[in-house]
Amino acid sequence: MIKKYINNNELIALIIKKDFTSDGIKFFTPDDFPEQIAYMSHKKDTIIKAHVHNEIERNISLTQEILIIKKGKLRLDLYTKEKEYIESCIIEAGDIVFLASGGHGLKCLEDIEMIEVKQGPYLGEKDKVRFKEINDDKVIINE
């Protein structure tokens, strides 16, 4: 299952649930996104030819993140780039989250282990603007 969160025709987040499956190769992101995410399913003895990637200078103006949830459960709160709350969703072990734009916050509902993937180099606090998150009593979860 795939869940897209869109605000004003802009992709905010994409959730790839742990039970997603497909034949062949399926890209979830447009070619012009700075992060590319694909699901691949190949039969035994399939050969993916050895290759290297060309060194190409790219200009990236927006950090996008991928979260791979290994253990636990969390609540993902989604916001517009103007810091306005959109809604929340529950993310569990095995799910993959692609944070494409806007803002986000996380509340761990259980002990969590996850892997984060994003473009570098990381510039510390210059990389982000923190803001006040939604109160728990105002959370909207539409699953």
MDTraj code that builds the backbone (N, CA, C; nanometers):
import mdtraj as md
import numpy as np

residues = "MET ILE LYS LYS TYR ILE ASN ASN ASN GLU LEU ILE ALA LEU ILE ILE LYS LYS ASP PHE THR SER ASP GLY ILE LYS PHE PHE THR PRO ASP ASP PHE PRO GLU GLN ILE ALA TYR MET SER HIS LYS LYS ASP THR ILE ILE LYS ALA HIS VAL HIS ASN GLU ILE GLU ARG ASN ILE SER LEU THR GLN GLU ILE LEU ILE ILE LYS LYS GLY LYS LEU ARG LEU ASP LEU TYR THR LYS GLU LYS GLU TYR ILE GLU SER CYS ILE ILE GLU ALA GLY ASP ILE VAL PHE LEU ALA SER GLY GLY HIS GLY LEU LYS CYS LEU GLU ASP ILE GLU MET ILE GLU VAL LYS GLN GLY PRO TYR LEU GLY GLU LYS ASP LYS VAL ARG PHE LYS GLU ILE ASN ASP ASP LYS VAL ILE ILE ASN GLU".split()
xyz = np.array([
    [0.0832, -0.1186, 0.0000],
    [0.0000, 0.0000, 0.0000],
    [0.0875, 0.1247, 0.0000],
    [0.0461, 0.2235, -0.0749],
    [0.1145, 0.3521, -0.0844],
    [0.0173, 0.4598, -0.0397],
    [0.0631, 0.5503, 0.0451],
    [-0.0203, 0.6632, 0.0890],
    [0.0549, 0.7913, 0.0573],
    [-0.0093, 0.8798, -0.0223],
    [0.0507, 1.0084, -0.0567],
    [-0.0205, 1.1184, 0.0213],
    [0.0571, 1.2103, 0.0759],
    [0.0039, 1.3290, 0.1420],
    [0.0397, 1.4480, 0.0542],
    [-0.0638, 1.5139, 0.0016],
    [-0.0447, 1.6244, -0.0921],
    [-0.1138, 1.7480, -0.0362],
    [-0.0478, 1.8619, -0.0458],
    [-0.1049, 1.9887, -0.0027],
    [-0.0804, 2.0903, -0.1133],
    [-0.1867, 2.1525, -0.1634],
    [-0.1758, 2.2494, -0.2732],
    [-0.0951, 2.1935, -0.3904],
    [-0.1269, 2.0722, -0.4308],
    [-0.0613, 2.0035, -0.5430],
    [0.0871, 1.9766, -0.5210],
    [0.1327, 1.9842, -0.3964],
    [0.2732, 1.9565, -0.3647],
    [0.2806, 1.8310, -0.2774],
    [0.3656, 1.7364, -0.3174],
    [0.3842, 1.6155, -0.2381],
    [0.4557, 1.6513, -0.1087],
    [0.3917, 1.6246, 0.0045],
    [0.4505, 1.6497, 0.1360],
    [0.5227, 1.5240, 0.1848],
    [0.4535, 1.4101, 0.1742],
    [0.5121, 1.2839, 0.2210],
    [0.4525, 1.1675, 0.1429],
    [0.5291, 1.0607, 0.1399],
    [0.4871, 0.9369, 0.0767],
    [0.5201, 0.8252, 0.1746],
    [0.4215, 0.7435, 0.2078],
    [0.4424, 0.6313, 0.2994],
    [0.4318, 0.5028, 0.2183],
    [0.5358, 0.4222, 0.2244],
    [0.5347, 0.2907, 0.1605],
    [0.5171, 0.1907, 0.2743],
    [0.3969, 0.1356, 0.2869],
    [0.3664, 0.0435, 0.3961],
    [0.4402, -0.0885, 0.3758],
    [0.4668, -0.1547, 0.4868],
    [0.5486, -0.2758, 0.4853],
    [0.4905, -0.3864, 0.3981],
    [0.3603, -0.3847, 0.3703],
    [0.2989, -0.4904, 0.2905],
    [0.2962, -0.4592, 0.1404],
    [0.3592, -0.3484, 0.0977],
    [0.3605, -0.3135, -0.0445],
    [0.4401, -0.4170, -0.1233],
    [0.3892, -0.4523, -0.2386],
    [0.4605, -0.5412, -0.3293],
    [0.4214, -0.5079, -0.4727],
    [0.5106, -0.5374, -0.5651],
    [0.4854, -0.5105, -0.7069],
    [0.5850, -0.5926, -0.7880],
    [0.5507, -0.6200, -0.9108],
    [0.6440, -0.6879, -1.0006],
    [0.7335, -0.5847, -1.0670],
    [0.8566, -0.6233, -1.0950],
    [0.9488, -0.5375, -1.1687],
    [0.9975, -0.4187, -1.0883],
    [1.0154, -0.3056, -1.1557],
    [1.0697, -0.1847, -1.0930],
    [0.9616, -0.0775, -1.0939],
    [0.9397, -0.0174, -0.9778],
    [0.8417, 0.0907, -0.9665],
    [0.9073, 0.2085, -0.8963],
    [0.9205, 0.3195, -0.9670],
    [0.9716, 0.4425, -0.9070],
    [0.8552, 0.5194, -0.8467],
    [0.8742, 0.5686, -0.7253],
    [0.7720, 0.6459, -0.6553],
    [0.7925, 0.7961, -0.6728],
    [0.9104, 0.8359, -0.7138],
    [0.9445, 0.9784, -0.7213],
    [0.9594, 1.0225, -0.8664],
    [0.9254, 1.1485, -0.8943],
    [0.9497, 1.2023, -1.0290],
    [1.1002, 1.2133, -1.0568],
    [1.1370, 1.2129, -1.1836],
    [1.2781, 1.2192, -1.2222],
    [1.3492, 1.3445, -1.1714],
    [1.2756, 1.4534, -1.1494],
    [1.3404, 1.5785, -1.1097],
    [1.3572, 1.5941, -0.9582],
    [1.3132, 1.4967, -0.8791],
    [1.3321, 1.5046, -0.7332],
    [1.4789, 1.4793, -0.6974],
    [1.5313, 1.5493, -0.5955],
    [1.6700, 1.5272, -0.5550],
    [1.6929, 1.3907, -0.4887],
    [1.5883, 1.3283, -0.4382],
    [1.5966, 1.1914, -0.3862],
    [1.5143, 1.1032, -0.4785],
    [1.5632, 0.9867, -0.5087],
    [1.4919, 0.8921, -0.5938],
    [1.4633, 0.7662, -0.5127],
    [1.3383, 0.7206, -0.5168],
    [1.3000, 0.5995, -0.4438],
    [1.2318, 0.5050, -0.5410],
    [1.2776, 0.3806, -0.5409],
    [1.2174, 0.2785, -0.6269],
    [1.2029, 0.1492, -0.5483],
    [1.1024, 0.0731, -0.5839],
    [1.0834, -0.0626, -0.5339],
    [1.1248, -0.1553, -0.6467],
    [1.2006, -0.2586, -0.6151],
    [1.2467, -0.3510, -0.7180],
    [1.2183, -0.4937, -0.6767],
    [1.1627, -0.5689, -0.7697],
    [1.1338, -0.7100, -0.7481],
    [1.1880, -0.7849, -0.8695],
    [1.2858, -0.8715, -0.8454],
    [1.3479, -0.9456, -0.9548],
    [1.3424, -1.0957, -0.9260],
    [1.3285, -1.1725, -1.0296],
    [1.3271, -1.3186, -1.0178],
    [1.4700, -1.3709, -0.9992],
    [1.4788, -1.4887, -0.9404],
    [1.6075, -1.5551, -0.9218],
    [1.6821, -1.5596, -1.0548],
    [1.8117, -1.5386, -1.0488],
    [1.9043, -1.5406, -1.1626],
    [1.8963, -1.4154, -1.2505],
    [1.8134, -1.3182, -1.2118],
    [1.8150, -1.1904, -1.2822],
    [1.9519, -1.1276, -1.2630],
    [2.0052, -1.0670, -1.3665],
    [2.1350, -1.0011, -1.3580],
    [2.1148, -0.8517, -1.3773],
    [2.1650, -0.7749, -1.2837],
    [2.1699, -0.6300, -1.2972],
    [2.3145, -0.5996, -1.3309],
    [2.3394, -0.5547, -1.4506],
    [2.4760, -0.5382, -1.4987],
    [2.5562, -0.4438, -1.4094],
    [2.6800, -0.4811, -1.3855],
    [2.7705, -0.3985, -1.3059],
    [2.7817, -0.2608, -1.3683],
    [2.7873, -0.1593, -1.2834],
    [2.7942, -0.0231, -1.3356],
    [2.8505, 0.0718, -1.2305],
    [2.8953, 0.1849, -1.2764],
    [2.9327, 0.2963, -1.1881],
    [2.8448, 0.4137, -1.2300],
    [2.8280, 0.5065, -1.1389],
    [2.7492, 0.6255, -1.1711],
    [2.8429, 0.7390, -1.2095],
    [2.8056, 0.8112, -1.3126],
    [2.8866, 0.9231, -1.3591],
    [2.8905, 1.0338, -1.2547],
    [3.0034, 1.0996, -1.2462],
    [3.0170, 1.2140, -1.1571],
    [2.9515, 1.3331, -1.2258],
    [2.8398, 1.3759, -1.1708],
    [2.7623, 1.4859, -1.2284],
    [2.7341, 1.5857, -1.1171],
    [2.7666, 1.7103, -1.1415],
    [2.7366, 1.8137, -1.0426],
    [2.5876, 1.8431, -1.0461],
    [2.5267, 1.8404, -0.9276],
    [2.3836, 1.8670, -0.9167],
    [2.3633, 1.9816, -0.8197],
    [2.2629, 2.0629, -0.8469],
    [2.2282, 2.1729, -0.7588],
    [2.1016, 2.1338, -0.6833],
    [2.1131, 2.1130, -0.5525],
    [2.0005, 2.0702, -0.4706],
    [1.9653, 2.1832, -0.3746],
    [1.8389, 2.2272, -0.3794],
    [1.7991, 2.3394, -0.2940],
    [1.7063, 2.2976, -0.1808],
    [1.6606, 2.1735, -0.1778],
    [1.5672, 2.1272, -0.0761],
    [1.6133, 1.9923, -0.0222],
    [1.6206, 1.9812, 0.1087],
    [1.6551, 1.8525, 0.1696],
    [1.5308, 1.7659, 0.1765],
    [1.5411, 1.6462, 0.1253],
    [1.4356, 1.5460, 0.1381],
    [1.4914, 1.4322, 0.2226],
    [1.4043, 1.3648, 0.2972],
    [1.4489, 1.2589, 0.3877],
    [1.3733, 1.1297, 0.3621],
    [1.4399, 1.0202, 0.3890],
    [1.3782, 0.8882, 0.3855],
    [1.4011, 0.8253, 0.5216],
    [1.2934, 0.7766, 0.5833],
    [1.3020, 0.7067, 0.7107],
    [1.2633, 0.5612, 0.6873],
    [1.3483, 0.4705, 0.7320],
    [1.3216, 0.3274, 0.7236],
    [1.3027, 0.2796, 0.8668],
    [1.1809, 0.2390, 0.9000],
    [1.1486, 0.2025, 1.0380],
    [1.1817, 0.0552, 1.0584],
    [1.2790, 0.0288, 1.1431],
    [1.3224, -0.1081, 1.1706],
    [1.2449, -0.1704, 1.2855],
    [1.2119, -0.0882, 1.3876],
    [1.1475, -0.1412, 1.5084],
    [1.0604, -0.0322, 1.5688],
    [0.9445, -0.0713, 1.6212],
    [0.8606, 0.0211, 1.6957],
    [0.7516, 0.0860, 1.6142],
    [0.6920, 0.1883, 1.6750],
    [0.5795, 0.2596, 1.6149],
    [0.5930, 0.4064, 1.6508],
    [0.5597, 0.4935, 1.5554],
    [0.5650, 0.6367, 1.5811],
    [0.4494, 0.7071, 1.5127],
    [0.4255, 0.8296, 1.5580],
    [0.3274, 0.9161, 1.4935],
    [0.4052, 1.0198, 1.4135],
    [0.3710, 1.0325, 1.2873],
    [0.4322, 1.1311, 1.1990],
    [0.3341, 1.2451, 1.1813],
    [0.3743, 1.3651, 1.2213],
    [0.2924, 1.4850, 1.2060],
    [0.3428, 1.5616, 1.0842],
    [0.2525, 1.5950, 0.9935],
    [0.2887, 1.6623, 0.8693],
    [0.2404, 1.8067, 0.8687],
    [0.3231, 1.8957, 0.8143],
    [0.2965, 2.0389, 0.8098],
    [0.3258, 2.0921, 0.6698],
    [0.2638, 2.2041, 0.6348],
    [0.2975, 2.2732, 0.5104],
    [0.4326, 2.3416, 0.5287],
    [0.4873, 2.3946, 0.4206],
    [0.6136, 2.4688, 0.4341],
    [0.5933, 2.6001, 0.5094],
    [0.4660, 2.6412, 0.5239],
    [0.4347, 2.7603, 0.6049],
    [0.4138, 2.7243, 0.7520],
    [0.4439, 2.5975, 0.7886],
    [0.4382, 2.5466, 0.9259],
    [0.2954, 2.5259, 0.9767],
    [0.1989, 2.5119, 0.8858],
    [0.0606, 2.4851, 0.9233],
    [0.0388, 2.3346, 0.9271],
    [-0.0233, 2.2860, 1.0352],
    [-0.0483, 2.1432, 1.0538],
    [-0.1442, 2.0909, 0.9476],
    [-0.1125, 1.9735, 0.8912],
    [-0.1987, 1.9073, 0.7925],
    [-0.2719, 1.7919, 0.8591],
    [-0.1984, 1.6883, 0.8941],
    [-0.2527, 1.5727, 0.9635],
    [-0.1386, 1.4819, 1.0071],
    [-0.1753, 1.3742, 1.0754],
    [-0.0770, 1.2795, 1.1281],
    [-0.1091, 1.1395, 1.0774],
    [-0.0089, 1.0529, 1.0820],
    [-0.0311, 0.9124, 1.0485],
    [0.0580, 0.8264, 1.1369],
    [0.0194, 0.7014, 1.1502],
    [0.0941, 0.6061, 1.2319],
    [0.1879, 0.5277, 1.1402],
    [0.3128, 0.5205, 1.1803],
    [0.4169, 0.4503, 1.1049],
    [0.4683, 0.3360, 1.1922],
    [0.4853, 0.2182, 1.1326],
    [0.5264, 0.0997, 1.2074],
    [0.6512, 0.0360, 1.1472],
    [0.7075, -0.0568, 1.2226],
    [0.8246, -0.1308, 1.1759],
    [0.7976, -0.1895, 1.0376],
    [0.8930, -0.1715, 0.9474],
    [0.8808, -0.2204, 0.8112],
    [0.8346, -0.1142, 0.7130],
    [0.7756, -0.0050, 0.7630],
    [0.7297, 0.1032, 0.6758],
    [0.8469, 0.1912, 0.6346],
    [0.8312, 0.2579, 0.5213],
    [0.9297, 0.3534, 0.4709],
    [0.8583, 0.4858, 0.4488],
    [0.9188, 0.5934, 0.4950],
    [0.8602, 0.7266, 0.4843],
    [0.9507, 0.8122, 0.3963],
    [0.8920, 0.8766, 0.2972],
    [0.9645, 0.9723, 0.2141],
    [0.9088, 1.1104, 0.2450],
    [0.9901, 1.1966, 0.3032],
    [0.9514, 1.3327, 0.3387],
    [0.9995, 1.4244, 0.2271],
    [0.9073, 1.4635, 0.1391],
    [0.9415, 1.5334, 0.0155],
    [0.9490, 1.6843, 0.0322],
    [0.8583, 1.7419, 0.1112],
    [0.8549, 1.8870, 0.1279],
    [0.7763, 1.9200, 0.2539],
    [0.7577, 2.0465, 0.2803],
    [0.6842, 2.0871, 0.3991],
    [0.7630, 2.0578, 0.5255],
    [0.6903, 2.0471, 0.6357],
    [0.7544, 2.0199, 0.7647],
    [0.7040, 1.8894, 0.8232],
    [0.7719, 1.8440, 0.9267],
    [0.7327, 1.7199, 0.9916],
    [0.7838, 1.7165, 1.1348],
    [0.7176, 1.6376, 1.2149],
    [0.7587, 1.6090, 1.3516],
    [0.7244, 1.4644, 1.3811],
    [0.7920, 1.4083, 1.4774],
    [0.7709, 1.2681, 1.5118],
    [0.7447, 1.2552, 1.6616],
    [0.6535, 1.1648, 1.6975],
    [0.6347, 1.1284, 1.8372],
    [0.6467, 0.9774, 1.8456],
    [0.7449, 0.9290, 1.9213],
    [0.7656, 0.7852, 1.9354],
    [0.6569, 0.7280, 2.0258],
    [0.5810, 0.6332, 1.9738],
    [0.4752, 0.5676, 2.0498],
    [0.5265, 0.4398, 2.1150],
    [0.6380, 0.3916, 2.0679],
    [0.7099, 0.2764, 2.1232],
    [0.8586, 0.3051, 2.1065],
    [0.9436, 0.2217, 2.1653],
    [1.0866, 0.2352, 2.1401],
    [1.1084, 0.2187, 1.9899],
    [1.1910, 0.3053, 1.9332],
    [1.2076, 0.3116, 1.7874],
    [1.3523, 0.2829, 1.7472],
    [1.3674, 0.2107, 1.6389],
    [1.4941, 0.2009, 1.5669],
    [1.4622, 0.2334, 1.4221],
    [1.5346, 0.3307, 1.3662],
    [1.5098, 0.3676, 1.2274],
    [1.6386, 0.4146, 1.1629],
    [1.6372, 0.4133, 1.0325],
    [1.7493, 0.4628, 0.9535],
    [1.6985, 0.5847, 0.8772],
    [1.7770, 0.6925, 0.8797],
    [1.7430, 0.8131, 0.8053],
    [1.8420, 0.8289, 0.6903],
    [1.7888, 0.8588, 0.5722],
    [1.8717, 0.8832, 0.4547],
    [1.8333, 1.0207, 0.4006],
    [1.9327, 1.1067, 0.3782],
    [1.9067, 1.2380, 0.3183],
    [2.0337, 1.2863, 0.2500],
    [2.0191, 1.3922, 0.1694],
    [2.1339, 1.4463, 0.0991],
    [2.2273, 1.5169, 0.1977],
    [2.3506, 1.5212, 0.1637],
    [2.4489, 1.5948, 0.2413],
    [2.5131, 1.6992, 0.1520],
    [2.6087, 1.7696, 0.2039],
    [2.6563, 1.7603, 0.3421],
    [2.5574, 1.8236, 0.4400],
    [2.5595, 1.7741, 0.5652],
    [2.4718, 1.8253, 0.6702],
    [2.5314, 1.9537, 0.7253],
    [2.4492, 2.0577, 0.7365],
    [2.4956, 2.1891, 0.7813],
    [2.4484, 2.2240, 0.9221],
    [2.4121, 2.1227, 1.0006],
    [2.3699, 2.1477, 1.1387],
    [2.2427, 2.2308, 1.1439],
    [2.2374, 2.3243, 1.2366],
    [2.1173, 2.4060, 1.2554],
    [2.0886, 2.4994, 1.1370],
    [2.1845, 2.5216, 1.0476],
    [2.1590, 2.6016, 0.9271],
    [2.0672, 2.5256, 0.8305],
    [2.0563, 2.3952, 0.8515],
    [1.9791, 2.3093, 0.7633],
    [1.8286, 2.3141, 0.7888],
    [1.7850, 2.3672, 0.9033],
    [1.6436, 2.3562, 0.9382],
    [1.5967, 2.4728, 1.0233],
    [1.4656, 2.4905, 1.0278],
    [1.4009, 2.5883, 1.1153],
    [1.3055, 2.5098, 1.2043],
    [1.3252, 2.5174, 1.3334],
    [1.2365, 2.4478, 1.4277],
    [1.1169, 2.5367, 1.4588],
    [1.0020, 2.4752, 1.4841],
    [0.8809, 2.5500, 1.5185],
    [0.7960, 2.4684, 1.6135],
    [0.6951, 2.5322, 1.6723],
    [0.6099, 2.4665, 1.7718],
    [0.5237, 2.3598, 1.7043],
    [0.5273, 2.2391, 1.7600],
    [0.4512, 2.1289, 1.7041],
    [0.3065, 2.1318, 1.7534],
    [0.2248, 2.0530, 1.6893],
    [0.0826, 2.0415, 1.7230],
    [0.0664, 1.9804, 1.8621],
    [-0.0350, 2.0229, 1.9347],
    [-0.0687, 1.9603, 2.0631],
    [-0.1349, 1.8254, 2.0383],
    [-0.1071, 1.7282, 2.1264],
    [-0.1635, 1.5931, 2.1089],
    [-0.3149, 1.5935, 2.0951],
    [-0.3844, 1.6840, 2.1633],
    [-0.5310, 1.6841, 2.1592],
    [-0.5865, 1.7396, 2.0280],
    [-0.5001, 1.7923, 1.9416],
    [-0.5449, 1.8461, 1.8126],
    [-0.5008, 1.7588, 1.6949],
    [-0.4422, 1.6450, 1.7239],
    [-0.3921, 1.5555, 1.6184],
    [-0.5086, 1.4952, 1.5404],
    [-0.4962, 1.4945, 1.4086],
    [-0.5960, 1.4361, 1.3185],
    [-0.5285, 1.3188, 1.2475],
    [-0.5806, 1.1978, 1.2691],
    [-0.5243, 1.0811, 1.2016],
    [-0.6305, 1.0257, 1.1080],
    [-0.6041, 1.0324, 0.9783],
    [-0.6929, 0.9807, 0.8753],
    [-0.6255, 0.8629, 0.8077],
    [-0.6567, 0.7441, 0.8472],
    [-0.5953, 0.6250, 0.7878],
    [-0.6947, 0.5557, 0.6985],
])
top = md.Topology()
chain = top.add_chain()
for i, resn in enumerate(residues, 1):
    res = top.add_residue(resn, chain, resSeq=i)
    for name in ("N", "CA", "C"):
        top.add_atom(name, md.element.get_by_symbol(name[0]), res)
traj = md.Trajectory(xyz[None], top)
